[in-house]
């Protein structure tokens, strides 16, 4: 299983599945990260948290812990 956290900077990946439960999963979905959407990793902060990604045409910062809940291919 590969997660969004493991995608290298400058690369894109397609969301396969969201893990997690309840409010955390709902928050990720509310940000536009849903099954089948293309996500591009733009930058990673110097200490590795958060990541900046482009999803559905806009930039989004997502915490490393949340990125690990997003399974990609």
KOLKEZA-803187 format. One record per residue: residue number from 1; residue in three letters; x, y, z of N, C-alpha, C in turn. Coordinates in pm, 1 decimal. Atoms other than C-alpha are relative to their C-alpha. Example, Ala and Ser with C-alpha at 12.3 -4.5 7.8 and 13.67 -1.06 7.14 Angstrom:
# KOLKEZA-803187
REC   resi   resn        n.x        n.y        n.z       ca.x       ca.y       ca.z        c.x        c.y        c.z
REC      1    ala       89.0     -119.0        0.0     1230.0     -450.0      780.0       90.0      120.0        0.0
REC      2    ser      -82.0     -119.0       -6.0     1367.0     -106.0      714.0      -77.0      109.0       73.0
END
This chain:
# KOLKEZA-803187
REC   resi   resn        n.x        n.y        n.z       ca.x       ca.y       ca.z        c.x        c.y        c.z
REC      1    unk       84.4     -119.1        0.0        0.0        0.0        0.0       88.4      124.7        0.0
REC      2    unk      -74.1     -125.5        9.7      142.2      338.2     -104.2      -91.9      113.3       46.0
REC      3    unk       81.1     -111.5      -49.3       22.0      654.3       71.8       44.4      131.2      -63.6
REC      4    unk      -31.6     -133.0       52.4       15.4     1019.8      -29.6      130.0       52.5       59.9
REC      5    unk     -123.2      -42.1      -68.3      299.7     1076.4      219.7      124.7      -47.0      -74.7
REC      6    unk     -115.4       59.4       68.4      530.0      857.5        4.3       19.8       49.1     -142.3
REC      7    unk      -11.7      -49.9      137.3      470.4     1038.2     -326.3      109.5      106.4       -3.9
REC      8    unk     -108.0      -98.9        6.4      785.1     1232.3     -426.9      -49.0      137.3      -47.0
REC      9    unk       32.6     -136.7       41.2      774.6     1609.9     -473.9        4.9       10.0     -152.1
REC     10    unk        7.1      -15.8      144.0      671.7     1697.3     -828.8      -74.4     -111.3      -70.9
REC     11    unk       70.6      114.0       59.2      491.9     1367.4     -886.4     -149.4        6.4       29.5
REC     12    unk      144.9        9.2      -18.8      121.4     1292.3     -919.1      -38.5     -142.6       33.7
REC     13    unk       53.1      132.0      -33.4      -85.9     1004.3     -789.5     -151.9        7.4        1.0
REC     14    unk      145.9        9.5        0.1     -446.1      887.6     -810.8      -44.4      -61.6      132.4
REC     15    unk       50.7       49.5     -127.6     -641.2      837.7     -487.2      -78.6     -128.6      -24.0
REC     16    unk       65.8      130.1       10.9     -750.0      474.3     -446.8     -101.8      -17.5      112.8
REC     17    unk       85.6       23.0     -115.7     -896.5      471.8      -96.5       39.2       93.4      113.3
REC     18    unk      -25.3      -78.4     -120.9     -930.4      682.2      218.0      -15.1      -91.1      121.1
REC     19    unk        6.3       77.1     -123.7     -851.7      514.1      548.2      -37.7       97.0      111.7
REC     20    unk       38.8      -87.0     -110.1     -943.1      649.6      889.2     -149.4       -7.7       24.2
REC     21    unk      139.3        9.6      -42.1    -1274.4      697.5     1061.3      -57.1      137.4       33.0
REC     22    unk       74.3     -114.6      -50.4    -1535.7      959.4     1136.4       46.0      135.2      -48.3
REC     23    unk      -29.5     -140.2       29.0    -1434.9     1323.7     1155.0      126.0       17.9      -84.0
REC     24    unk     -125.1      -12.2       75.4    -1082.7     1271.8     1019.0      -24.2      -30.9     -148.0
REC     25    unk       30.6       38.1      137.9    -1204.8     1093.1      705.0      -89.5      104.7      -66.5
REC     26    unk       92.0     -102.0       51.5    -1483.8     1349.8      660.2       76.6      128.4      -36.1
REC     27    unk      -78.9     -121.2       24.7    -1233.2     1639.2      685.1       82.8      -14.3     -127.2
REC     28    unk      -79.4       24.4      120.4    -1009.9     1483.5      417.3      -89.2        8.2     -123.8
REC     29    unk       93.3       -4.5      112.5    -1310.6     1436.7      188.3      -48.9      142.5      -26.6
REC     30    unk       44.2     -138.7       14.7    -1425.8     1794.8      252.8      105.4       86.5      -68.7
REC     31    unk     -108.2      -73.6       67.0    -1085.4     1916.3      128.7        6.6      -33.3     -148.7
REC     32    unk        3.0       35.3      141.7    -1162.1     1753.1     -206.9       79.4     -123.7      -34.9
REC     33    unk      -76.9      122.0       24.9     -948.4     1443.6     -166.4      -95.8     -118.1       11.8
REC     34    unk       94.4      111.5        4.7    -1184.3     1166.8     -274.3       52.6     -106.8      -96.1
REC     35    unk      -42.2      111.4       84.6    -1149.9      832.2     -452.1       -2.0       40.4     -147.7
REC     36    unk       -8.0      -26.0      143.4    -1035.3      867.6     -814.3       59.5      133.9      -39.3
REC     37    unk      -52.6     -132.9       32.4     -905.2     1225.5     -791.5      153.1       -4.3      -12.9
REC     38    unk     -145.0      -10.2       22.5     -553.8     1314.8     -915.9       57.4      103.8       96.8
REC     39    unk      -64.3      -88.8      -97.2     -324.3     1471.9     -652.6      146.4       14.8      -37.7
REC     40    unk     -141.4      -24.6       29.7       12.2     1635.8     -725.5       66.5       59.2      123.5
REC     41    unk      -75.6      -51.7     -114.3      266.8     1688.9     -447.5       88.2      113.4      -49.7
REC     42    unk      -73.0     -119.0       44.7      407.6     2041.7     -487.9      124.9       26.2       84.6
REC     43    unk     -110.7      -31.4      -91.1      627.4     2098.8     -180.1      -17.8      -78.1      129.3
REC     44    unk        4.0       55.2     -134.7      716.2     1951.5      155.6       74.9       98.1       88.6
REC     45    unk      -64.4      -92.5      -93.1      799.8     2173.5      453.3      136.0      -55.0       43.3
REC     46    unk     -135.4       44.1      -36.7     1163.1     2161.0      576.2        4.2     -116.4       99.9
REC     47    unk        1.0      109.0      -97.7     1075.8     1931.9      868.0      -93.9     -113.3      -41.2
REC     48    unk       82.4      108.1       51.7      846.1     1717.6      653.3     -148.5       11.6       28.2
REC     49    unk      141.0      -15.1      -34.1      514.5     1848.2      784.9      -35.1      148.3       -2.5
REC     50    unk       93.2       74.3       85.1      290.2     1968.8      620.6       49.5      -13.3     -143.9
REC     51    unk      -25.7       11.2      143.8      283.7     1879.4      249.9      -92.0       99.0      -70.4
REC     52    unk       87.2      -82.5       83.4      150.6     2116.2      -14.3      -32.0      -80.1     -125.5
REC     53    unk       43.6       77.6      115.2      -54.5     1940.4     -280.1      -96.1       82.5      -84.5
REC     54    unk      100.2      -58.1       88.4     -261.1     2045.4     -580.4     -105.5     -106.0      -24.1
REC     55    unk      112.3       91.5       18.9     -602.6     1884.3     -593.7     -118.2       80.8      -52.9
REC     56    unk      115.2      -66.9       62.2     -895.7     1984.2     -818.0       28.2      146.1      -35.2
REC     57    unk      -34.8     -133.4       46.5     -707.4     2293.3     -937.5       37.2      100.5      107.5
REC     58    unk      -42.6      -94.6     -103.2     -616.7     2447.8     -601.3      105.0      -63.0       90.6
REC     59    unk     -105.7       46.2      -89.9     -328.6     2427.0     -354.0      -59.0      -25.0      138.1
REC     60    unk       51.3       42.8     -128.2     -387.4     2255.4      -23.5      116.9      -46.9       85.4
REC     61    unk      -99.8       52.2      -93.5     -169.3     2194.9      281.8      -65.3     -109.4       81.4
REC     62    unk       54.2      113.8      -73.8     -220.1     1860.3      448.1      107.2      -54.5       93.5
REC     63    unk      -94.3       53.4      -98.3      -59.2     1721.8      761.2       49.8     -137.9      -40.2
REC     64    unk      -61.6      129.3       30.3      173.0     1424.4      734.6      -87.6     -115.1       49.5
REC     65    unk       85.8      104.9      -54.2      -57.3     1215.9      956.3     -123.6      -23.8      -84.6
REC     66    unk      117.6       12.6       86.7     -356.6     1288.2      733.9       38.8      -58.0     -136.4
REC     67    unk      -46.3       50.0      130.1     -153.6     1218.8      416.4       21.7     -150.9        5.2
REC     68    unk      -21.5      144.3      -14.6      -76.2      871.1      552.4     -130.5      -79.7       -4.0
REC     69    unk      130.1       65.9        6.0     -450.1      794.5      552.8      -54.2       -8.9     -143.2
REC     70    unk       45.0       -3.1      138.4     -477.5      852.5      175.7       82.0     -102.4      -81.3
REC     71    unk      -66.1      103.1       80.9     -393.5      539.3      -27.5       -4.3       42.4     -146.3
REC     72    unk      -11.0      -42.7      139.9     -270.4      617.8     -380.6       63.3     -109.0      -86.2
REC     73    unk      -68.7       89.4       93.3     -149.5      437.2     -693.9       76.8       81.8      -99.2
END
